[in-house]
Structure formats: structure tokens, C-alpha cells
Amino acid sequence: MNIHEYQAKALLKGFGMPVLDGRVVRSPDEALVAARTIGGPIVVVKAQIHAGGRGAGHFADDPGGKGGVRLARTPDDAQQAAVAMLDSTLITRQTGPAGRIVRRLYIEAGCEIARELYLSLLVDRATGRIVIVASQDGGMAIEDVAAATPERILKEAIDPAIGLSDYQARTLAARLDLHGRSIRAFTTVLRAAYEAFVSLDAAIVEINPLVVTGSGDLVALDAKMSFDDNALFRHPELEELRDENEEDPREREAARHGLAYVGLDGTIGCMVNGAGLAMATMDIIKMEGEEPANFLDVGGGASRERVAAAFRIVLSDQKVRGILVNIFGGIMRCDIIAEAIVAASRETGLRVPLVVRLAGTNVERGEEILSHSGLKIIPASDLGDAARKIVAAVRAEGVA
């Protein structure tokens, strides 16, 4: 689960992270009041969407205009920026061409910037440890820095038995070319980020840029946090921060039914039970020359209702030109799956090719249900056969 910048800063501030004074607003009038309250020679007006690159982005109705982060030297300037940005579609490198509608802004105090650093914490799955990633090239997309100058990316793994040590923080600060009070300030920042990461079951904590001021202090100028969905049951307070407007409605619907769904850019919808089998199904579709439209794991013990919901979610994707169902019936029975597929196909008025591969418990009964359904369902004997058949069917539809 992702949250907005202003929410991440509020959480991190509770762990001791230095942040600037700011107010979230939802109207131009609120932006005017917020700018007056914050005061100072300058404030920054920031679009709040779940995507990076806001400052370098553009609005759909003004492609050559300003992006989603704007400086305002007076409260009236902040109000005018809010007029231009609210309820408009912001397009960044992370949103794709569809962009995101800006429904709220963050009005934040300005500050003197001497240097910009990058700092993040995430889980390295190869080692099973939390890893600190840092760079002197803050304010840039870390992917671009890694591609162009990988030697400027610093990494430090944290031993789970010991936790973050001040020695690690000081060493990393020195490698970032920090001196004097900036080293102490960096230790405070890193400690706050680490404590927040562990205490809140985060998937990532990212500060970009982490600003060094003229006096040597450090401030989190931007913040991003994402959380492990599997641990949210421990943090009901985080669930309240969810912004459903920023989430894929298909993924939101899937979550309601206990389904693991991720929308992708391909044209072949997948419905599979088991994450490993789902990944293998996606891989073999790519090997056959097409792209999967989604990752979808219905789980090992899914009910007929859950399977039917999964089928409807896959079909709600307008890019889907064909569907591959690949089910191994261990705990799940193939006849139950077949009944759900038939019911969902009739309910949705299926108009794209459908290939079904079933194996396992009650497979003969499941295949019988599909063959007597009166629907144009293409049976497959194994995964390779299923992938070849759905790719061929989709390409035939394209030619027709």
C-alpha cells in the first residue's frame, strides 16, 4: 500500500525525521490560507499523487507548462497554482500517458538548499536484510543514476540481530562527503527512517531529495513510503491512510475478494492458482511471443464465488483479447472451478477466446462441465499446449 508525501512526512516526523512546515489542501481558498499561515518569502505547492517525477511532469491540458511542483512567492501565487493544478491530470514518467487526477496539494515552507542527497531503505530479497541505499545525486531518479554512474550508488546492509548501528550511519555519512554537524544530522535522519521502516512494516522508505541546508542541517524535502500489504492487519491506523482514488480499481476489487492481482500492459488475461504457477504461466505466454495482461493468483482454496470474481476482474480490462485459465486442483477442485468459469462467462457475455487447462482433483468432471457448457471454451492438455492455443486464438482474432 502506498501513501501520499504529506502522510509519509507526518509518520516519519513521529520518529524524529526533520521535515518542513506544511499543510494539505483541497481547494484554492485553502491553499491561500495555508500559504499565509506558513509565511516566509516562499512556499512550494506540490501535487499529491502516488507517482514520482511530479516536478518534471506536465498537465494534460498544458503539455508545455509547469509541472506538479511549483514555487509561490506570495499567498496569491499559491492560490493561482492551486487553481491550475487541482482536478487536473498530471502526467509523469511513472503515471504513464493516462496520468493521475490531482485531488489534493501540499503547501510547504521553502528552505535554503546547499546539497541534495538520496536515501532509501528497502528489503533485499537476496540477503533477507534491510538495505540502506544512498547517493550524492539526490533529486534525480535513482534508476537513472544507477544506469549512468553505478559507482555513485552506496549500499549498506543492516544485520537484523544487531539493527542499525551509529557506526554504520557515520561511515555512510562520510562516504556521502558530509562533515561536522551534518554527520550528526544524518545519523538522526537515518535512525528515524530505520525505526519507521521496522515499526510500521514498511516495504520502502525513500527520501529524495534529502537536503543539506546552508547551516549543515538535513531536511527531508520529499518522502515516499510503501507498506507490506500482508502486515497491514497489525496497523489499522495505516489502513486509514489509503487513498482509493490512487489505486487501480481492479486491484482494489481483487483485494476485497482476497485475490492477488496486478494489472500489466499485455493482452492475454491470466487466471491461475498459486503464485509460482502464475509466474510460470506469464513466462510461457511471453515465450510464445505475447504479453500477459495481469498477474492473478486466486489461491489454493478459492471458492466458486472468488473464482467468478477473478474472472470478472480479468474481463474488466479493456486490453484483454484472450484469457488463459491454468488451474491445478489440489485443495481446489476442478469441477468447482469449471462451474465458476461457466457461470462467469455467461454473466459477462464472454467475447474473447478462452483457453482452460485443468489438472488435479476431479479434473474429468471439470472438463465435462466445460465441454457441455455450450460455450466456446478451448481445452488444453498442459501449460505449453494452453499457451500456444491462446496465442494462436488471439492472433487469429486479430487477423479476422
C-alpha positions in Angstrom: 0.0 0.0 0.0 1.3 3.4 -1.0 0.6 6.8 0.7 1.0 10.4 -0.2 4.0 12.5 0.6 2.4 14.6 3.3 1.2 11.4 5.0 4.7 9.9 4.8 6.2 13.0 6.3 3.7 13.0 9.2 4.6 9.4 10.0 8.4 10.0 9.7 8.2 13.1 11.8 6.8 11.0 14.6 10.1 9.0 14.6 12.3 12.1 14.7 12.7 12.9 10.9 13.3 16.6 10.3 10.6 18.0 7.9 9.4 21.4 6.9 6.2 23.0 8.0 3.4 22.1 5.6 -0.4 21.9 5.1 -2.5 19.6 2.9 -5.3 21.5 1.0 -8.1 20.5 -1.3 -9.2 23.9 -2.7 -7.6 27.2 -3.9 -9.0 29.0 -0.9 -7.4 26.5 1.5 -4.1 27.0 -0.4 -4.3 30.7 0.1 -4.9 30.3 3.9 -2.1 27.7 4.2 0.4 29.9 2.4 -0.5 32.8 4.7 -0.2 30.6 7.8 3.2 29.1 6.8 4.5 32.6 5.9 8.1 33.2 4.8 9.4 34.5 1.5 8.5 31.4 -0.5 6.3 28.3 -0.3 6.2 25.2 -2.5 2.9 23.9 -4.0 3.1 20.1 -4.5 0.6 17.9 -6.3 -0.2 14.8 -4.2 -0.4 11.7 -6.3 1.1 8.2 -5.9 3.8 8.7 -8.5 7.3 10.2 -8.7 8.7 12.8 -11.1 6.0 15.3 -10.3 8.2 18.3 -10.8 9.3 17.2 -14.3 5.8 16.1 -15.3 3.2 18.1 -17.1 -0.6 18.6 -17.1 -2.6 17.1 -19.8 -4.3 20.4 -20.7 -1.0 22.2 -20.7 1.8 20.0 -22.1 4.3 22.7 -22.3 3.5 24.3 -19.0 4.7 23.9 -15.4 4.8 20.6 -13.6 3.3 19.3 -10.4 5.8 21.2 -8.1 5.7 25.0 -8.2 7.2 27.8 -6.2 4.9 30.5 -4.9 6.4 33.8 -3.6 3.1 35.1 -2.3 -0.1 33.5 -1.0 -1.9 34.7 -4.1 0.6 32.8 -6.2 -0.1 29.7 -4.2 -3.8 30.2 -4.8 -3.3 30.6 -8.5 -1.1 27.5 -8.6 -3.9 25.5 -6.9 -6.4 26.8 -9.4 -4.2 25.4 -12.2 -3.4 22.1 -10.6 -6.4 20.8 -8.7 -8.7 18.5 -10.6 -6.3 18.4 -13.5 -4.5 15.4 -14.9 -0.8 15.3 -14.1 1.4 13.1 -16.3 4.8 11.9 -15.2 7.2 9.2 -16.2 5.7 6.9 -13.6 2.0 7.5 -14.3 2.2 6.7 -18.0 0.2 8.7 -20.6 -3.1 8.3 -18.7 -1.7 10.4 -15.8 -3.4 10.9 -12.4 -6.0 13.4 -11.3 -4.7 15.8 -8.7 -7.2 16.0 -5.9 -5.1 17.5 -3.1 -2.0 19.6 -2.7 0.7 20.0 -0.1 1.7 23.6 0.7 5.2 23.5 2.3 7.6 26.1 3.5 10.7 26.8 1.4 14.3 26.3 2.6 17.8 27.0 1.6 19.4 24.1 -0.3 23.1 23.6 -0.3 23.2 20.0 -1.5 20.7 17.3 -2.4 21.2 13.6 -1.4 19.3 10.4 -1.9 18.4 8.0 0.9 16.1 4.9 1.0 15.6 1.7 2.9 14.2 -1.4 1.4 14.3 -5.2 1.8 17.0 -7.0 -0.3 15.3 -10.3 -1.0 18.6 -11.9 -2.0 20.0 -11.5 1.5 16.8 -11.2 3.5 18.1 -7.9 5.1 17.1 -4.3 5.2 19.5 -2.4 2.9 20.3 1.3 3.0 20.7 2.9 -0.5 22.2 6.3 -0.6 23.8 8.6 -3.2 25.2 12.1 -3.5 22.9 12.6 -6.6 19.7 13.5 -4.8 16.7 15.0 -6.6 17.2 12.6 -9.6 15.5 9.3 -10.4 17.8 6.7 -8.7 17.3 4.4 -11.7 19.0 6.9 -14.0 21.9 7.4 -11.5 22.3 3.6 -11.3 22.3 3.2 -15.0 24.7 6.1 -15.8 27.0 6.1 -12.8 26.5 2.9 -10.7 29.6 3.7 -8.6 27.7 6.6 -7.1 25.1 4.3 -5.5 26.1 3.4 -2.0 24.6 0.3 -0.2 24.8 -0.8 3.4 23.1 -4.0 4.7 21.7 -4.0 8.3 22.3 -7.1 10.4 18.8 -8.0 11.8 20.3 -9.3 15.0 22.1 -6.0 15.7 20.0 -3.4 14.0 21.2 -0.1 12.7 24.5 1.0 14.4 25.7 4.6 14.7 28.9 3.4 13.2 27.2 2.4 10.0 25.4 5.8 9.9 28.7 7.7 10.5 30.5 5.7 7.9 27.8 6.2 5.3 27.7 10.0 6.1 31.4 10.2 5.4 31.0 8.4 2.1 28.4 11.0 1.2 31.0 13.6 1.9 29.2 15.1 4.9 31.1 16.9 7.6 30.7 18.3 11.1 27.1 18.7 12.3 25.8 17.2 9.0 27.2 13.8 10.1 25.2 14.0 13.4 22.2 15.2 11.5 22.5 12.3 9.0 22.6 9.9 11.9 19.4 11.3 13.2 17.7 11.1 9.8 18.8 7.5 9.1 17.8 6.4 12.6 14.3 7.9 12.1 13.9 6.2 8.7 15.1 2.8 10.1 12.8 2.9 13.1 9.8 3.9 11.0 10.6 1.1 8.5 10.8 -1.6 11.1 8.0 -0.4 13.4 5.5 0.1 10.5 6.4 -3.0 8.4 7.3 -0.8 5.5 8.3 -2.1 2.1 10.2 1.1 1.3 11.1 4.4 2.9 12.6 6.9 0.4 13.8 10.4 1.0 14.6 12.1 -2.3 15.9 14.7 -2.0 17.4 14.7 1.4 18.5 18.3 1.6 21.6 19.7 3.3 20.9 23.3 4.3 23.4 26.2 4.4 23.8 25.7 8.1 24.6 22.0 7.7 21.2 20.7 8.9 19.4 17.9 7.0 15.7 18.1 5.9 13.5 15.5 4.2 12.3 17.6 1.3 10.3 14.7 -0.2 9.2 11.4 1.2 7.7 8.2 -0.1 6.5 5.2 1.9 5.1 1.9 0.9 3.9 -0.9 3.2 3.7 -4.6 3.2 0.1 -5.5 2.5 0.5 -8.8 4.4 1.3 -6.9 7.6 -1.5 -4.2 7.4 -3.6 -6.3 9.8 -1.1 -5.1 12.5 -1.5 -1.4 11.6 -5.2 -0.4 11.3 -4.0 3.2 11.6 -2.2 2.8 8.2 -5.3 1.4 6.5 -7.0 4.8 7.2 -4.3 6.5 5.1 -5.3 4.5 1.9 -6.4 6.7 -1.0 -8.6 4.5 -3.2 -8.6 7.2 -5.9 -4.9 6.4 -6.5 -5.4 2.7 -6.8 -6.3 0.6 -9.8 -10.0 -0.2 -9.3 -9.3 -3.8 -10.5 -6.7 -4.3 -7.8 -9.0 -2.7 -5.2 -11.8 -5.1 -6.2 -9.5 -8.1 -6.1 -8.3 -7.2 -2.6 -12.0 -7.2 -1.5 -12.2 -10.8 -2.6 -8.9 -11.9 -1.2 -7.3 -12.2 -4.6 -3.7 -11.3 -5.5 -4.0 -9.2 -8.7 -1.6 -6.9 -10.5 -2.6 -5.2 -13.8 0.0 -5.3 -16.6 0.2 -4.0 -20.1 -0.3 -7.1 -22.2 -3.4 -8.6 -24.0 -3.7 -12.1 -22.6 -5.6 -12.3 -19.2 -4.4 -14.9 -16.8 -6.3 -16.7 -14.0 -4.1 -19.1 -12.1 -4.0 -20.7 -8.6 -0.6 -20.4 -6.9 1.9 -17.6 -7.3 4.6 -19.8 -8.7 2.3 -21.3 -11.3 1.0 -17.8 -12.1 4.6 -16.6 -12.8 5.3 -19.7 -14.9 2.1 -19.0 -16.9 3.1 -15.4 -17.5 6.6 -16.6 -18.6 5.4 -19.1 -21.1 3.0 -16.6 -22.7 6.0 -14.3 -23.2 7.9 -17.2 -24.7 5.2 -17.7 -27.2 5.5 -14.1 -28.3 2.6 -12.4 -26.5 2.4 -10.4 -23.2 0.3 -11.2 -20.1 -2.3 -8.6 -19.1 -2.1 -9.4 -15.4 -0.8 -11.4 -12.6 -3.7 -13.2 -10.8 -3.5 -15.8 -8.1 -6.9 -17.0 -6.9 -5.2 -19.0 -4.1 -5.2 -22.7 -3.3 -8.6 -22.9 -1.6 -10.6 -20.4 -3.6 -14.4 -20.7 -3.6 -16.6 -20.6 -6.6 -17.6 -17.0 -5.8 -13.9 -16.0 -5.6 -13.1 -17.6 -8.9 -16.1 -15.9 -10.6 -15.0 -12.6 -9.2 -11.5 -13.2 -10.5 -12.9 -13.9 -14.0 -14.9 -10.7 -14.0 -11.9 -8.7 -12.9 -9.8 -10.1 -15.8 -12.6 -9.3 -18.3 -12.9 -5.7 -17.0 -9.5 -4.9 -18.6 -10.3 -3.4 -22.0 -6.9 -4.5 -23.3 -7.6 -8.2 -22.8 -8.1 -10.0 -26.1 -8.0 -13.5 -24.7 -7.9 -15.4 -21.4 -5.9 -18.3 -20.2 -7.1 -20.2 -17.2 -4.5 -22.5 -15.7 -5.6 -24.4 -12.6 -4.1 -27.2 -10.7 -6.7 -28.8 -8.4 -5.0 -29.8 -5.2 -7.1 -28.4 -2.4 -9.2 -26.7 -5.1 -11.5 -29.0 -7.1 -11.5 -28.7 -10.8 -15.3 -29.2 -11.1 -15.9 -26.2 -8.8 -13.5 -24.1 -11.0 -15.3 -25.2 -14.2 -18.7 -24.3 -12.8 -17.4 -20.8 -11.8 -15.8 -20.3 -15.2 -19.1 -21.2 -17.0 -21.2 -19.0 -14.7 -18.8 -16.0 -15.1 -18.6 -16.4 -18.8 -22.4 -16.4 -19.2 -22.7 -13.5 -16.8 -20.2 -11.3 -18.5 -21.1 -12.2 -22.1 -17.6 -13.5 -22.9 -16.5 -12.3 -26.3 -12.8 -13.1 -26.4 -11.1 -16.5 -26.8 -10.9 -18.6 -23.6 -8.4 -21.5 -23.1 -8.7 -23.6 -20.0 -6.2 -26.0 -18.7 -7.3 -28.1 -15.6 -5.3 -30.7 -13.7 -5.8 -32.5 -10.4 -8.8 -33.2 -8.3 -12.0 -34.0 -10.2 -10.4 -33.0 -13.5 -12.6 -35.3 -15.6 -15.7 -33.8 -14.1 -14.4 -30.3 -14.6 -13.6 -31.0 -18.3 -17.1 -32.5 -18.8 -18.7 -29.4 -17.3 -16.7 -27.2 -19.7 -17.4 -29.3 -22.8 -21.2 -29.4 -22.1 -21.5 -25.7 -21.3 -22.3 -24.7 -24.9 -19.6 -22.0 -24.7 -16.6 -21.7 -27.0 -14.1 -22.8 -24.5 -10.8 -24.3 -25.8 -9.4 -27.1 -23.7 -5.7 -27.6 -23.2 -3.8 -30.7 -22.1 -0.8 -29.0 -20.5 0.6 -25.5 -19.9 2.6 -25.4 -23.1 -0.4 -26.5 -25.1 -2.5 -23.9 -23.4 -0.1 -21.0 -24.1 0.2 -22.0 -27.8 -3.6 -22.2 -28.1 -4.4 -18.9 -26.5 -1.7 -17.1 -28.5 -2.9 -18.6 -31.7 -6.5 -17.8 -30.9 -5.7 -14.1 -30.1 -3.7 -13.7 -33.3 -6.5 -15.3 -35.3 -8.9 -12.9 -33.8 -6.6 -10.0 -34.7 -6.4 -11.1 -38.4 -10.2 -11.6 -38.6 
